[in-house]
Amino acid sequence: MNQPAAFSTLGTVAPTKLTEARLQVHWALQVLAAVGASLLPKRDDDSHTASSWDERFNCFVTETLPGGELRVRLYPASLTLAVTKSTVVTAELGLDGHTLEEALAWTANELARGPLTRPDYDMPAHPIGDGARFGGHTEAREELADWYASMVSLLNALASHDDATPVRCWPHHFDMATLVTLDPDAEDAERARSIGIGLSPGDGTFDQPYLYITPWPYPPAEAELPVLPAGGWHREGFTAAVLTGEDILSVGASERIALVGGFVEAGVSATYALLDT
């Protein structure tokens, strides 16, 4: 995984105690989504609104904007926005004490590209969405950033597959994932077989970070699912092999990389088998 400390430093804040930090960072990420939606060429899969994780700086970052070298970063640990030219930071704004609308206006002003419009999708209910100010939960934000930093190298390795998408963080569900397409030449993209592999920081299903491996199409409800060496299968609303944050932290720090690696290897093999039947 190319990160000796991956997963080993987690646990300063319990996985189930990250909810408020997660929601605030999720809402802050909408600034980057608005940059993509407003200033990048539109793509059918909406990937122009997604961001990537920069391992050098432990932050989310947009694609390079047309006509220059400008990008926008979000550092989740400090909840700071930055505009960069190449790799040089030209302006920064700490979001503590600011509203989302102020963050959008500041970013638009620094980019000098006109107003920014957020993508149109439902977001988790939170006072930030109604004009409240960002702030607090610094330790939990740092822990949340560590979850992304721990997982990204493994996802990047999986994304090296010829038919895998780049690793992206999707602003709607806030998950960081790659998608491996098994039928790249299928005429009906909705029916094409695929495997989604990613990290969710938590949601309405699991209120804690969790790793998931999802086959598409989902197997029939009566299908028997393979036994996994760790974690288990979730089948309510979606079908996925799931390893929760609590599962990962249940073993010693030195054992976590092996646990996660074994789960991913077994989960991917299982989903391939399910999709071949």
C-alpha positions as CSV (number, residue, x, y, z in Angstrom):
1,M,0.0,0.0,0.0
2,N,3.1,2.2,0.0
3,Q,2.0,3.8,3.3
4,P,3.7,2.1,6.3
5,A,1.5,4.1,8.7
6,A,-1.7,3.5,6.8
7,F,-4.6,2.8,9.3
8,S,-2.1,2.5,12.2
9,T,-2.6,6.0,13.5
10,L,-6.4,5.8,13.5
11,G,-8.5,5.7,16.6
12,T,-7.9,9.0,18.3
13,V,-11.6,9.6,17.8
14,A,-14.0,6.7,17.6
15,P,-15.4,6.0,14.2
16,T,-19.0,6.6,15.5
17,K,-18.0,10.0,16.8
18,L,-17.1,11.6,13.5
19,T,-20.6,12.5,12.3
20,E,-20.6,16.3,12.9
21,A,-17.1,16.6,11.4
22,R,-18.1,14.5,8.5
23,L,-21.1,16.6,7.7
24,Q,-19.2,19.9,7.9
25,V,-16.5,18.7,5.6
26,H,-19.1,17.2,3.2
27,W,-20.8,20.6,3.0
28,A,-17.4,22.3,2.6
29,L,-16.6,20.0,-0.3
30,Q,-19.5,21.5,-2.2
31,V,-17.3,24.5,-2.9
32,L,-15.0,22.2,-5.0
33,A,-18.1,20.6,-6.6
34,A,-19.4,24.0,-7.5
35,V,-16.0,24.9,-9.1
36,G,-16.2,21.7,-11.3
37,A,-19.9,22.2,-12.1
38,S,-19.4,25.8,-13.1
39,L,-16.0,25.9,-14.8
40,L,-15.1,22.4,-16.1
41,P,-16.6,20.8,-19.3
42,K,-19.6,18.8,-18.4
43,R,-19.4,15.0,-18.5
44,D,-22.3,12.5,-18.6
45,D,-21.1,10.7,-15.4
46,D,-20.8,14.1,-13.5
47,S,-17.1,13.4,-12.8
48,H,-16.4,17.0,-13.6
49,T,-17.9,17.8,-10.1
50,A,-15.7,15.2,-8.3
51,S,-12.4,15.8,-6.7
52,S,-9.3,13.7,-6.1
53,W,-7.2,13.2,-3.0
54,D,-3.7,14.8,-3.1
55,E,-1.4,12.5,-1.1
56,R,1.3,15.1,-0.9
57,F,-0.8,17.6,1.0
58,N,-3.6,15.4,2.5
59,C,-6.4,17.4,0.8
60,F,-9.1,17.2,-1.8
61,V,-8.4,19.0,-5.0
62,T,-10.2,19.9,-8.2
63,E,-9.0,19.2,-11.7
64,T,-7.0,22.0,-13.4
65,L,-9.3,24.6,-14.7
66,P,-9.3,25.4,-18.4
67,G,-7.0,28.2,-19.7
68,G,-4.4,28.1,-16.9
69,E,-2.9,26.2,-14.0
70,L,-5.5,27.0,-11.3
71,R,-7.0,24.4,-9.0
72,V,-8.9,24.6,-5.7
73,R,-8.0,22.5,-2.6
74,L,-9.9,21.7,0.5
75,Y,-7.8,20.6,3.5
76,P,-10.3,18.6,5.7
77,A,-8.2,18.6,8.8
78,S,-8.0,22.4,9.1
79,L,-11.1,23.0,7.0
80,T,-9.2,25.4,4.8
81,L,-9.8,26.3,1.2
82,A,-6.8,27.2,-1.1
83,V,-6.5,28.4,-4.6
84,T,-3.3,27.1,-6.3
85,K,-1.4,27.9,-9.5
86,S,0.6,24.9,-10.4
87,T,1.5,23.7,-6.9
88,V,1.9,27.2,-5.4
89,V,-0.8,28.4,-3.0
90,T,-2.0,31.9,-4.1
91,A,-4.8,32.4,-1.6
92,E,-6.2,30.6,1.5
93,L,-9.4,30.9,3.5
94,G,-10.0,29.1,6.8
95,L,-13.6,28.2,6.9
96,D,-14.1,28.3,10.7
97,G,-16.5,31.2,11.3
98,H,-17.6,31.4,7.7
99,T,-20.8,30.3,5.9
100,L,-20.9,28.2,2.8
101,E,-22.1,31.2,0.8
102,E,-19.1,33.2,2.0
103,A,-16.8,30.3,1.0
104,L,-18.4,30.2,-2.5
105,A,-18.1,33.9,-3.0
106,W,-14.5,34.0,-1.8
107,T,-13.5,31.2,-4.2
108,A,-15.3,32.8,-7.1
109,N,-13.5,36.1,-6.4
110,E,-10.1,34.4,-6.2
111,L,-10.7,32.5,-9.4
112,A,-12.1,35.6,-11.2
113,R,-14.3,33.3,-13.3
114,G,-17.8,34.5,-12.4
115,P,-20.3,33.1,-9.8
116,L,-20.2,29.5,-8.8
117,T,-23.3,27.3,-8.8
118,R,-23.5,24.1,-6.7
119,P,-24.7,20.9,-8.4
120,D,-28.3,20.1,-7.9
121,Y,-28.7,17.0,-5.7
122,D,-29.9,16.3,-2.2
123,M,-27.4,16.8,0.7
124,P,-27.6,15.5,4.3
125,A,-29.6,17.9,6.4
126,H,-27.3,20.2,8.4
127,P,-27.4,23.8,9.7
128,I,-24.5,24.7,7.3
129,G,-27.0,24.2,4.5
130,D,-29.3,26.8,6.1
131,G,-26.6,29.5,6.5
132,A,-24.8,28.4,9.7
133,R,-21.1,28.9,10.1
134,F,-18.4,26.2,10.0
135,G,-16.4,25.5,13.1
136,G,-15.1,23.2,15.8
137,H,-14.5,19.4,15.9
138,T,-10.8,19.8,14.9
139,E,-9.7,16.5,16.3
140,A,-12.5,14.6,14.5
141,R,-11.7,16.4,11.2
142,E,-8.1,15.3,11.6
143,E,-9.2,11.7,12.2
144,L,-11.5,11.9,9.1
145,A,-8.6,13.1,7.0
146,D,-6.6,10.1,8.2
147,W,-9.3,7.7,6.9
148,Y,-9.0,9.1,3.4
149,A,-5.2,9.2,3.6
150,S,-5.0,5.6,4.8
151,M,-7.2,4.3,2.0
152,V,-6.1,6.2,-1.1
153,S,-2.9,4.2,-2.0
154,L,-4.8,1.0,-2.0
155,L,-7.5,2.5,-4.2
156,N,-5.0,3.9,-6.6
157,A,-3.4,0.5,-6.9
158,L,-6.8,-1.0,-7.8
159,A,-7.4,1.8,-10.2
160,S,-4.4,0.8,-12.2
161,H,-6.6,-1.9,-13.7
162,D,-7.1,-1.2,-17.5
163,D,-10.9,-0.9,-17.1
164,A,-10.9,1.0,-13.8
165,T,-11.8,4.7,-13.4
166,P,-9.5,7.1,-11.6
167,V,-10.0,7.4,-7.9
168,R,-12.4,10.2,-7.2
169,C,-14.3,11.7,-4.3
170,W,-17.9,12.1,-5.3
171,P,-19.5,15.2,-3.7
172,H,-23.0,13.8,-3.5
173,H,-22.3,10.8,-1.2
174,F,-18.8,11.9,-0.2
175,D,-17.3,8.5,-0.9
176,M,-13.9,8.0,-2.5
177,A,-13.9,5.2,-5.0
178,T,-12.9,3.5,-8.2
179,L,-15.2,1.6,-10.6
180,V,-13.9,-1.5,-12.4
181,T,-16.0,-2.1,-15.6
182,L,-16.2,-5.8,-16.7
183,D,-18.2,-5.0,-19.9
184,P,-16.5,-1.9,-21.3
185,D,-18.0,-2.4,-24.7
186,A,-21.6,-3.0,-23.6
187,E,-24.2,-1.0,-25.5
188,D,-26.4,-0.6,-22.4
189,A,-24.2,1.1,-19.7
190,E,-26.9,0.5,-17.1
191,R,-26.7,-3.3,-17.5
192,A,-22.9,-3.4,-17.9
193,R,-21.3,-5.4,-15.1
194,S,-19.0,-3.5,-12.7
195,I,-17.4,-3.5,-9.3
196,G,-17.3,-0.4,-7.2
197,I,-14.6,-0.3,-4.5
198,G,-14.3,2.6,-2.1
199,L,-14.4,4.3,1.3
200,S,-17.4,6.0,2.6
201,P,-16.8,8.3,5.6
202,G,-20.2,7.3,6.9
203,D,-23.8,7.9,5.9
204,G,-27.4,7.1,6.8
205,T,-26.7,3.3,6.6
206,F,-23.4,3.2,8.6
207,D,-22.7,6.2,10.9
208,Q,-19.0,5.6,10.7
209,P,-16.3,5.1,8.0
210,Y,-16.6,1.9,6.1
211,L,-15.0,0.2,3.1
212,Y,-17.3,-1.3,0.5
213,I,-17.1,-3.5,-2.6
214,T,-20.2,-3.5,-4.6
215,P,-21.2,-5.7,-7.6
216,W,-23.4,-4.4,-10.3
217,P,-26.0,-5.6,-11.1
218,Y,-26.8,-6.7,-7.6
219,P,-27.3,-10.4,-7.2
220,P,-30.8,-11.7,-6.6
221,A,-32.2,-11.5,-3.1
222,E,-32.2,-15.3,-2.8
223,A,-28.5,-15.6,-4.0
224,E,-26.1,-17.2,-1.5
225,L,-23.2,-14.8,-1.0
226,P,-19.6,-16.0,-0.4
227,V,-18.2,-16.1,3.1
228,L,-15.7,-13.2,3.7
229,P,-12.6,-13.4,6.0
230,A,-13.6,-10.1,7.6
231,G,-16.5,-7.8,7.6
232,G,-19.7,-9.0,6.0
233,W,-22.4,-8.4,3.4
234,H,-24.9,-5.6,3.5
235,R,-28.1,-6.2,1.5
236,E,-30.6,-3.6,2.6
237,G,-30.9,-0.9,-0.1
238,F,-27.7,-1.9,-1.8
239,T,-25.5,-5.0,-1.9
240,A,-21.9,-4.7,-0.9
241,A,-19.2,-6.4,1.1
242,V,-18.6,-4.0,4.0
243,L,-15.8,-3.6,6.5
244,T,-16.6,-0.9,9.1
245,G,-14.2,1.4,10.9
246,E,-14.9,-0.4,14.1
247,D,-14.0,-3.7,12.4
248,I,-10.6,-2.2,11.4
249,L,-9.9,-0.8,14.8
250,S,-10.8,-4.0,16.5
251,V,-7.3,-5.4,15.7
252,G,-3.9,-4.0,16.6
253,A,-2.4,-1.1,14.6
254,S,0.2,-3.4,13.0
255,E,-2.5,-5.8,11.8
256,R,-4.8,-3.3,10.1
257,I,-3.2,-3.2,6.7
258,A,-3.3,-7.0,6.5
259,L,-7.0,-7.0,7.6
260,V,-8.0,-4.4,5.0
261,G,-5.9,-6.0,2.3
262,G,-7.4,-9.4,2.9
263,F,-10.9,-8.0,3.0
264,V,-10.4,-6.2,-0.3
265,E,-8.8,-9.2,-2.1
266,A,-11.5,-11.6,-0.9
267,G,-14.3,-9.1,-1.6
268,V,-13.2,-8.4,-5.1
269,S,-12.8,-12.1,-5.8
270,A,-16.3,-12.7,-4.4
271,T,-17.9,-10.0,-6.5
272,Y,-16.2,-11.3,-9.7
273,A,-17.6,-14.7,-8.9
274,L,-21.1,-13.3,-8.3
275,L,-21.0,-11.4,-11.6
276,D,-19.8,-14.5,-13.5
277,T,-22.7,-16.6,-12.4
